Amino acid sequence: MNKVWKALDDPTRRRILELLRSGPRSAGELGAEFDMSAASMSHHLGTLADAGLVEREKKGQFVYYELNTTVFQDLLEWILAMKGQDR
């Protein structure tokens, strides 16, 4: 869970996740949305993948990223469980 929080702590990574809500995108398509180097984008995508928030699939020469909704469901369940402990 710590990796998830670390990944979500960065506004660039949160924006990447927002972009992926519309469906899978290649690393190049995602990179075109930001003013940063390919190495920086790769770092952000790697952090999201390491946290399990995105899944990646290589198709030919391109790597496509998509949301891993299972992790988001787990995160939401954890948040709701914590809210329930307040009572």
Biopython code that builds the backbone (N, CA, C, O; Angstrom):
import numpy as np
from Bio.PDB.StructureBuilder import StructureBuilder

atoms = [
    (1, "MET", "N", (0.820, -1.196, 0.000)),
    (1, "MET", "CA", (0.000, 0.000, 0.000)),
    (1, "MET", "C", (0.867, 1.265, 0.000)),
    (1, "MET", "O", (0.455, 2.291, -0.541)),
    (2, "ASN", "N", (2.056, 1.204, 0.596)),
    (2, "ASN", "CA", (2.937, 2.375, 0.622)),
    (2, "ASN", "C", (3.338, 2.812, -0.772)),
    (2, "ASN", "O", (3.444, 4.008, -1.040)),
    (3, "LYS", "N", (3.564, 1.846, -1.674)),
    (3, "LYS", "CA", (3.932, 2.189, -3.044)),
    (3, "LYS", "C", (2.783, 2.898, -3.758)),
    (3, "LYS", "O", (3.009, 3.785, -4.581)),
    (4, "VAL", "N", (1.566, 2.507, -3.444)),
    (4, "VAL", "CA", (0.403, 3.151, -4.047)),
    (4, "VAL", "C", (0.333, 4.610, -3.604)),
    (4, "VAL", "O", (0.158, 5.505, -4.431)),
    (5, "TRP", "N", (0.469, 4.848, -2.304)),
    (5, "TRP", "CA", (0.415, 6.229, -1.807)),
    (5, "TRP", "C", (1.530, 7.068, -2.389)),
    (5, "TRP", "O", (1.310, 8.223, -2.752)),
    (6, "LYS", "N", (2.728, 6.505, -2.485)),
    (6, "LYS", "CA", (3.859, 7.243, -3.061)),
    (6, "LYS", "C", (3.560, 7.601, -4.513)),
    (6, "LYS", "O", (3.825, 8.723, -4.946)),
    (7, "ALA", "N", (3.015, 6.657, -5.255)),
    (7, "ALA", "CA", (2.706, 6.910, -6.664)),
    (7, "ALA", "C", (1.639, 7.992, -6.806)),
    (7, "ALA", "O", (1.723, 8.837, -7.697)),
    (8, "LEU", "N", (0.647, 7.968, -5.939)),
    (8, "LEU", "CA", (-0.447, 8.936, -6.019)),
    (8, "LEU", "C", (-0.054, 10.317, -5.506)),
    (8, "LEU", "O", (-0.776, 11.289, -5.732)),
    (9, "ASP", "N", (1.066, 10.414, -4.829)),
    (9, "ASP", "CA", (1.504, 11.678, -4.238)),
    (9, "ASP", "C", (1.975, 12.691, -5.279)),
    (9, "ASP", "O", (2.110, 13.874, -4.970)),
    (10, "ASP", "N", (2.225, 12.245, -6.499)),
    (10, "ASP", "CA", (2.795, 13.126, -7.521)),
    (10, "ASP", "C", (1.709, 13.586, -8.506)),
    (10, "ASP", "O", (0.970, 12.754, -9.031)),
    (11, "PRO", "N", (1.602, 14.903, -8.763)),
    (11, "PRO", "CA", (0.561, 15.398, -9.666)),
    (11, "PRO", "C", (0.709, 14.885, -11.098)),
    (11, "PRO", "O", (-0.295, 14.676, -11.780)),
    (12, "THR", "N", (1.924, 14.683, -11.558)),
    (12, "THR", "CA", (2.119, 14.144, -12.909)),
    (12, "THR", "C", (1.564, 12.736, -13.006)),
    (12, "THR", "O", (0.905, 12.397, -13.989)),
    (13, "ARG", "N", (1.820, 11.919, -12.008)),
    (13, "ARG", "CA", (1.310, 10.547, -12.034)),
    (13, "ARG", "C", (-0.216, 10.519, -11.909)),
    (13, "ARG", "O", (-0.877, 9.679, -12.519)),
    (14, "ARG", "N", (-0.762, 11.428, -11.125)),
    (14, "ARG", "CA", (-2.226, 11.499, -11.036)),
    (14, "ARG", "C", (-2.825, 11.899, -12.381)),
    (14, "ARG", "O", (-3.880, 11.395, -12.765)),
    (15, "ARG", "N", (-2.164, 12.793, -13.090)),
    (15, "ARG", "CA", (-2.640, 13.210, -14.421)),
    (15, "ARG", "C", (-2.550, 12.037, -15.408)),
    (15, "ARG", "O", (-3.449, 11.854, -16.229)),
    (16, "ILE", "N", (-1.490, 11.255, -15.336)),
    (16, "ILE", "CA", (-1.360, 10.076, -16.194)),
    (16, "ILE", "C", (-2.534, 9.136, -15.944)),
    (16, "ILE", "O", (-3.132, 8.623, -16.890)),
    (17, "LEU", "N", (-2.861, 8.912, -14.691)),
    (17, "LEU", "CA", (-3.984, 8.037, -14.355)),
    (17, "LEU", "C", (-5.296, 8.594, -14.913)),
    (17, "LEU", "O", (-6.137, 7.838, -15.398)),
    (18, "GLU", "N", (-5.466, 9.900, -14.844)),
    (18, "GLU", "CA", (-6.664, 10.524, -15.411)),
    (18, "GLU", "C", (-6.737, 10.283, -16.914)),
    (18, "GLU", "O", (-7.807, 9.983, -17.446)),
    (19, "LEU", "N", (-5.608, 10.412, -17.598)),
    (19, "LEU", "CA", (-5.574, 10.186, -19.046)),
    (19, "LEU", "C", (-5.924, 8.740, -19.397)),
    (19, "LEU", "O", (-6.553, 8.474, -20.421)),
    (20, "LEU", "N", (-5.517, 7.828, -18.550)),
    (20, "LEU", "CA", (-5.761, 6.408, -18.816)),
    (20, "LEU", "C", (-7.207, 6.001, -18.542)),
    (20, "LEU", "O", (-7.611, 4.893, -18.895)),
    (21, "ARG", "N", (-7.977, 6.864, -17.928)),
    (21, "ARG", "CA", (-9.400, 6.551, -17.689)),
    (21, "ARG", "C", (-10.141, 6.327, -18.997)),
    (21, "ARG", "O", (-11.117, 5.577, -19.038)),
    (22, "SER", "N", (-9.685, 6.973, -20.072)),
    (22, "SER", "CA", (-10.365, 6.830, -21.364)),
    (22, "SER", "C", (-9.929, 5.575, -22.115)),
    (22, "SER", "O", (-10.469, 5.267, -23.178)),
    (23, "GLY", "N", (-8.954, 4.851, -21.565)),
    (23, "GLY", "CA", (-8.499, 3.609, -22.194)),
    (23, "GLY", "C", (-6.996, 3.549, -22.328)),
    (23, "GLY", "O", (-6.298, 4.514, -22.014)),
    (24, "PRO", "N", (-6.492, 2.416, -22.795)),
    (24, "PRO", "CA", (-5.041, 2.233, -22.916)),
    (24, "PRO", "C", (-4.404, 3.263, -23.848)),
    (24, "PRO", "O", (-5.005, 3.700, -24.829)),
    (25, "ARG", "N", (-3.189, 3.630, -23.515)),
    (25, "ARG", "CA", (-2.405, 4.552, -24.344)),
    (25, "ARG", "C", (-0.963, 4.082, -24.362)),
    (25, "ARG", "O", (-0.479, 3.460, -23.417)),
    (26, "SER", "N", (-0.298, 4.390, -25.447)),
    (26, "SER", "CA", (1.126, 4.054, -25.539)),
    (26, "SER", "C", (1.928, 5.056, -24.712)),
    (26, "SER", "O", (1.453, 6.142, -24.378)),
    (27, "ALA", "N", (3.135, 4.664, -24.399)),
    (27, "ALA", "CA", (4.021, 5.567, -23.651)),
    (27, "ALA", "C", (4.231, 6.858, -24.425)),
    (27, "ALA", "O", (4.283, 7.936, -23.833)),
    (28, "GLY", "N", (4.352, 6.758, -25.736)),
    (28, "GLY", "CA", (4.541, 7.946, -26.572)),
    (28, "GLY", "C", (3.338, 8.870, -26.542)),
    (28, "GLY", "O", (3.488, 10.091, -26.481)),
    (29, "GLU", "N", (2.141, 8.291, -26.585)),
    (29, "GLU", "CA", (0.923, 9.098, -26.510)),
    (29, "GLU", "C", (0.837, 9.817, -25.170)),
    (29, "GLU", "O", (0.469, 10.990, -25.107)),
    (30, "LEU", "N", (1.177, 9.112, -24.110)),
    (30, "LEU", "CA", (1.157, 9.739, -22.784)),
    (30, "LEU", "C", (2.223, 10.819, -22.691)),
    (30, "LEU", "O", (1.971, 11.902, -22.165)),
    (31, "GLY", "N", (3.409, 10.527, -23.198)),
    (31, "GLY", "CA", (4.507, 11.486, -23.140)),
    (31, "GLY", "C", (4.208, 12.775, -23.885)),
    (31, "GLY", "O", (4.687, 13.842, -23.502)),
    (32, "ALA", "N", (3.416, 12.681, -24.951)),
    (32, "ALA", "CA", (3.071, 13.872, -25.740)),
    (32, "ALA", "C", (2.215, 14.856, -24.949)),
    (32, "ALA", "O", (2.101, 16.022, -25.326)),
    (33, "GLU", "N", (1.624, 14.401, -23.875)),
    (33, "GLU", "CA", (0.771, 15.256, -23.043)),
    (33, "GLU", "C", (1.561, 16.091, -22.036)),
    (33, "GLU", "O", (0.997, 16.963, -21.376)),
    (34, "PHE", "N", (2.860, 15.828, -21.915)),
    (34, "PHE", "CA", (3.677, 16.478, -20.891)),
    (34, "PHE", "C", (4.924, 17.097, -21.500)),
    (34, "PHE", "O", (5.424, 16.637, -22.526)),
    (35, "ASP", "N", (5.411, 18.131, -20.862)),
    (35, "ASP", "CA", (6.656, 18.768, -21.276)),
    (35, "ASP", "C", (7.779, 18.222, -20.405)),
    (35, "ASP", "O", (8.250, 18.881, -19.478)),
    (36, "MET", "N", (8.206, 16.973, -20.734)),
    (36, "MET", "CA", (9.289, 16.348, -19.972)),
    (36, "MET", "C", (10.018, 15.362, -20.869)),
    (36, "MET", "O", (9.526, 14.988, -21.934)),
    (37, "SER", "N", (11.172, 14.957, -20.434)),
    (37, "SER", "CA", (11.972, 14.020, -21.214)),
    (37, "SER", "C", (11.343, 12.631, -21.200)),
    (37, "SER", "O", (10.534, 12.304, -20.332)),
    (38, "ALA", "N", (11.728, 11.836, -22.168)),
    (38, "ALA", "CA", (11.254, 10.449, -22.224)),
    (38, "ALA", "C", (11.703, 9.681, -20.986)),
    (38, "ALA", "O", (10.979, 8.818, -20.488)),
    (39, "ALA", "N", (12.895, 9.994, -20.493)),
    (39, "ALA", "CA", (13.402, 9.317, -19.296)),
    (39, "ALA", "C", (12.539, 9.644, -18.073)),
    (39, "ALA", "O", (12.263, 8.766, -17.255)),
    (40, "SER", "N", (12.117, 10.892, -17.948)),
    (40, "SER", "CA", (11.260, 11.283, -16.826)),
    (40, "SER", "C", (9.901, 10.606, -16.930)),
    (40, "SER", "O", (9.360, 10.126, -15.933)),
    (41, "MET", "N", (9.352, 10.569, -18.144)),
    (41, "MET", "CA", (8.063, 9.908, -18.336)),
    (41, "MET", "C", (8.188, 8.426, -18.012)),
    (41, "MET", "O", (7.303, 7.851, -17.379)),
    (42, "SER", "N", (9.266, 7.813, -18.437)),
    (42, "SER", "CA", (9.503, 6.398, -18.155)),
    (42, "SER", "C", (9.556, 6.146, -16.651)),
    (42, "SER", "O", (9.035, 5.143, -16.163)),
    (43, "HIS", "N", (10.187, 7.058, -15.925)),
    (43, "HIS", "CA", (10.267, 6.940, -14.465)),
    (43, "HIS", "C", (8.861, 6.967, -13.847)),
    (43, "HIS", "O", (8.533, 6.136, -13.001)),
    (44, "HIS", "N", (8.040, 7.924, -14.276)),
    (44, "HIS", "CA", (6.682, 8.033, -13.739)),
    (44, "HIS", "C", (5.867, 6.781, -14.059)),
    (44, "HIS", "O", (5.172, 6.250, -13.194)),
    (45, "LEU", "N", (5.955, 6.314, -15.297)),
    (45, "LEU", "CA", (5.212, 5.119, -15.693)),
    (45, "LEU", "C", (5.705, 3.894, -14.925)),
    (45, "LEU", "O", (4.909, 3.034, -14.548)),
    (46, "GLY", "N", (7.003, 3.815, -14.695)),
    (46, "GLY", "CA", (7.563, 2.718, -13.919)),
    (46, "GLY", "C", (7.083, 2.731, -12.478)),
    (46, "GLY", "O", (6.803, 1.678, -11.905)),
    (47, "THR", "N", (6.988, 3.914, -11.893)),
    (47, "THR", "CA", (6.500, 4.049, -10.520)),
    (47, "THR", "C", (5.038, 3.599, -10.423)),
    (47, "THR", "O", (4.654, 2.907, -9.481)),
    (48, "LEU", "N", (4.234, 4.000, -11.406)),
    (48, "LEU", "CA", (2.830, 3.582, -11.419)),
    (48, "LEU", "C", (2.700, 2.071, -11.600)),
    (48, "LEU", "O", (1.864, 1.434, -10.959)),
    (49, "ALA", "N", (3.516, 1.509, -12.465)),
    (49, "ALA", "CA", (3.479, 0.060, -12.695)),
    (49, "ALA", "C", (3.961, -0.689, -11.458)),
    (49, "ALA", "O", (3.383, -1.708, -11.083)),
    (50, "ASP", "N", (5.015, -0.189, -10.827)),
    (50, "ASP", "CA", (5.556, -0.832, -9.627)),
    (50, "ASP", "C", (4.527, -0.837, -8.489)),
    (50, "ASP", "O", (4.492, -1.760, -7.675)),
    (51, "ALA", "N", (3.699, 0.199, -8.447)),
    (51, "ALA", "CA", (2.654, 0.276, -7.421)),
    (51, "ALA", "C", (1.443, -0.565, -7.800)),
    (51, "ALA", "O", (0.532, -0.750, -6.993)),
    (52, "GLY", "N", (1.434, -1.067, -9.010)),
    (52, "GLY", "CA", (0.314, -1.890, -9.459)),
    (52, "GLY", "C", (-0.870, -1.088, -9.968)),
    (52, "GLY", "O", (-1.928, -1.657, -10.239)),
    (53, "LEU", "N", (-0.713, 0.226, -10.102)),
    (53, "LEU", "CA", (-1.812, 1.074, -10.537)),
    (53, "LEU", "C", (-2.063, 0.984, -12.042)),
    (53, "LEU", "O", (-3.176, 1.225, -12.508)),
    (54, "VAL", "N", (-1.030, 0.637, -12.790)),
    (54, "VAL", "CA", (-1.181, 0.453, -14.228)),
    (54, "VAL", "C", (-0.561, -0.877, -14.636)),
    (54, "VAL", "O", (0.347, -1.397, -13.986)),
    (55, "GLU", "N", (-1.071, -1.392, -15.708)),
    (55, "GLU", "CA", (-0.496, -2.594, -16.309)),
    (55, "GLU", "C", (0.092, -2.186, -17.645)),
    (55, "GLU", "O", (-0.409, -1.266, -18.292)),
    (56, "ARG", "N", (1.142, -2.857, -18.058)),
    (56, "ARG", "CA", (1.758, -2.529, -19.338)),
    (56, "ARG", "C", (1.814, -3.769, -20.215)),
    (56, "ARG", "O", (1.977, -4.895, -19.744)),
    (57, "GLU", "N", (1.673, -3.516, -21.504)),
    (57, "GLU", "CA", (1.710, -4.606, -22.475)),
    (57, "GLU", "C", (2.461, -4.128, -23.705)),
    (57, "GLU", "O", (2.157, -3.083, -24.280)),
    (58, "LYS", "N", (3.438, -4.911, -24.088)),
    (58, "LYS", "CA", (4.219, -4.570, -25.268)),
    (58, "LYS", "C", (3.513, -5.131, -26.497)),
    (58, "LYS", "O", (3.190, -6.318, -26.556)),
    (59, "LYS", "N", (3.280, -4.260, -27.477)),
    (59, "LYS", "CA", (2.689, -4.643, -28.759)),
    (59, "LYS", "C", (3.601, -4.118, -29.854)),
    (59, "LYS", "O", (3.614, -2.926, -30.160)),
    (60, "GLY", "N", (4.358, -5.028, -30.432)),
    (60, "GLY", "CA", (5.328, -4.603, -31.440)),
    (60, "GLY", "C", (6.406, -3.760, -30.797)),
    (60, "GLY", "O", (7.055, -4.185, -29.841)),
    (61, "GLN", "N", (6.594, -2.572, -31.322)),
    (61, "GLN", "CA", (7.630, -1.664, -30.807)),
    (61, "GLN", "C", (7.117, -0.761, -29.689)),
    (61, "GLN", "O", (7.886, 0.001, -29.102)),
    (62, "PHE", "N", (5.830, -0.844, -29.396)),
    (62, "PHE", "CA", (5.230, 0.084, -28.455)),
    (62, "PHE", "C", (4.821, -0.618, -27.161)),
    (62, "PHE", "O", (4.480, -1.801, -27.150)),
    (63, "VAL", "N", (4.866, 0.150, -26.074)),
    (63, "VAL", "CA", (4.379, -0.333, -24.785)),
    (63, "VAL", "C", (3.119, 0.460, -24.471)),
    (63, "VAL", "O", (3.124, 1.691, -24.475)),
    (64, "TYR", "N", (2.037, -0.270, -24.199)),
    (64, "TYR", "CA", (0.758, 0.342, -23.870)),
    (64, "TYR", "C", (0.488, 0.189, -22.380)),
    (64, "TYR", "O", (0.793, -0.833, -21.767)),
    (65, "TYR", "N", (-0.094, 1.240, -21.826)),
    (65, "TYR", "CA", (-0.423, 1.273, -20.409)),
    (65, "TYR", "C", (-1.929, 1.384, -20.243)),
    (65, "TYR", "O", (-2.599, 2.063, -21.021)),
    (66, "GLU", "N", (-2.465, 0.708, -19.214)),
    (66, "GLU", "CA", (-3.870, 0.837, -18.880)),
    (66, "GLU", "C", (-4.039, 0.739, -17.378)),
    (66, "GLU", "O", (-3.192, 0.182, -16.679)),
    (67, "LEU", "N", (-5.148, 1.288, -16.886)),
    (67, "LEU", "CA", (-5.421, 1.256, -15.451)),
    (67, "LEU", "C", (-5.622, -0.176, -14.978)),
    (67, "LEU", "O", (-6.216, -1.002, -15.671)),
    (68, "ASN", "N", (-5.117, -0.446, -13.789)),
    (68, "ASN", "CA", (-5.376, -1.713, -13.112)),
    (68, "ASN", "C", (-6.452, -1.412, -12.076)),
    (68, "ASN", "O", (-6.155, -0.994, -10.956)),
    (69, "THR", "N", (-7.680, -1.625, -12.457)),
    (69, "THR", "CA", (-8.796, -1.234, -11.588)),
    (69, "THR", "C", (-8.860, -2.049, -10.304)),
    (69, "THR", "O", (-9.448, -1.598, -9.321)),
    (70, "THR", "N", (-8.275, -3.226, -10.291)),
    (70, "THR", "CA", (-8.281, -4.051, -9.082)),
    (70, "THR", "C", (-7.610, -3.319, -7.924)),
    (70, "THR", "O", (-8.106, -3.360, -6.799)),
    (71, "VAL", "N", (-6.497, -2.655, -8.185)),
    (71, "VAL", "CA", (-5.786, -1.930, -7.132)),
    (71, "VAL", "C", (-6.629, -0.766, -6.639)),
    (71, "VAL", "O", (-6.647, -0.475, -5.443)),
    (72, "PHE", "N", (-7.322, -0.102, -7.543)),
    (72, "PHE", "CA", (-8.187, 0.998, -7.128)),
    (72, "PHE", "C", (-9.341, 0.491, -6.261)),
    (72, "PHE", "O", (-9.732, 1.157, -5.302)),
    (73, "GLN", "N", (-9.880, -0.665, -6.586)),
    (73, "GLN", "CA", (-10.941, -1.249, -5.763)),
    (73, "GLN", "C", (-10.408, -1.582, -4.376)),
    (73, "GLN", "O", (-11.074, -1.314, -3.377)),
    (74, "ASP", "N", (-9.226, -2.158, -4.305)),
    (74, "ASP", "CA", (-8.613, -2.478, -3.011)),
    (74, "ASP", "C", (-8.387, -1.212, -2.194)),
    (74, "ASP", "O", (-8.635, -1.188, -0.988)),
    (75, "LEU", "N", (-7.917, -0.166, -2.857)),
    (75, "LEU", "CA", (-7.654, 1.101, -2.178)),
    (75, "LEU", "C", (-8.953, 1.697, -1.632)),
    (75, "LEU", "O", (-8.997, 2.177, -0.499)),
    (76, "LEU", "N", (-10.000, 1.662, -2.441)),
    (76, "LEU", "CA", (-11.285, 2.191, -2.007)),
    (76, "LEU", "C", (-11.837, 1.396, -0.828)),
    (76, "LEU", "O", (-12.362, 1.980, 0.120)),
    (77, "GLU", "N", (-11.726, 0.090, -0.878)),
    (77, "GLU", "CA", (-12.177, -0.738, 0.243)),
    (77, "GLU", "C", (-11.412, -0.405, 1.517)),
    (77, "GLU", "O", (-11.997, -0.354, 2.598)),
    (78, "TRP", "N", (-10.115, -0.179, 1.397)),
    (78, "TRP", "CA", (-9.296, 0.170, 2.561)),
    (78, "TRP", "C", (-9.739, 1.512, 3.132)),
    (78, "TRP", "O", (-9.867, 1.664, 4.347)),
    (79, "ILE", "N", (-9.974, 2.487, 2.253)),
    (79, "ILE", "CA", (-10.402, 3.812, 2.714)),
    (79, "ILE", "C", (-11.756, 3.716, 3.420)),
    (79, "ILE", "O", (-11.958, 4.309, 4.479)),
    (80, "LEU", "N", (-12.671, 2.970, 2.825)),
    (80, "LEU", "CA", (-13.993, 2.817, 3.443)),
    (80, "LEU", "C", (-13.906, 2.085, 4.775)),
    (80, "LEU", "O", (-14.641, 2.408, 5.709)),
    (81, "ALA", "N", (-13.022, 1.112, 4.870)),
    (81, "ALA", "CA", (-12.842, 0.393, 6.133)),
    (81, "ALA", "C", (-12.282, 1.345, 7.200)),
    (81, "ALA", "O", (-12.684, 1.282, 8.362)),
    (82, "MET", "N", (-11.359, 2.223, 6.803)),
    (82, "MET", "CA", (-10.800, 3.180, 7.757)),
    (82, "MET", "C", (-11.876, 4.161, 8.215)),
    (82, "MET", "O", (-11.927, 4.530, 9.388)),
    (83, "LYS", "N", (-12.723, 4.577, 7.300)),
    (83, "LYS", "CA", (-13.816, 5.482, 7.657)),
    (83, "LYS", "C", (-14.755, 4.799, 8.649)),
    (83, "LYS", "O", (-15.253, 5.440, 9.575)),
    (84, "GLY", "N", (-14.996, 3.519, 8.462)),
    (84, "GLY", "CA", (-15.865, 2.768, 9.358)),
    (84, "GLY", "C", (-15.298, 2.661, 10.756)),
    (84, "GLY", "O", (-16.052, 2.494, 11.716)),
    (85, "GLN", "N", (-13.965, 2.754, 10.895)),
    (85, "GLN", "CA", (-13.336, 2.658, 12.210)),
    (85, "GLN", "C", (-13.537, 3.926, 13.026)),
    (85, "GLN", "O", (-13.344, 3.915, 14.242)),
    (86, "ASP", "N", (-13.923, 5.023, 12.373)),
    (86, "ASP", "CA", (-14.137, 6.296, 13.073)),
    (86, "ASP", "C", (-15.383, 6.243, 13.951)),
    (86, "ASP", "O", (-15.521, 7.038, 14.881)),
    (87, "ARG", "N", (-16.266, 5.336, 13.668)),
    (87, "ARG", "CA", (-17.562, 5.303, 14.373)),
    (87, "ARG", "C", (-17.455, 4.696, 15.727)),
    (87, "ARG", "O", (-18.453, 4.597, 16.440)),
]
sb = StructureBuilder()
sb.init_structure("model")
sb.init_model(0)
sb.init_chain("A")
sb.init_seg("    ")
for serial, (resi, resn, name, xyz) in enumerate(atoms, 1):
    if name == "N":
        sb.init_residue(resn, " ", resi, " ")
    sb.init_atom(name, np.array(xyz, "f"), 0.0, 1.0, " ", f" {name:<3s}", serial, name[0])
structure = sb.get_structure()
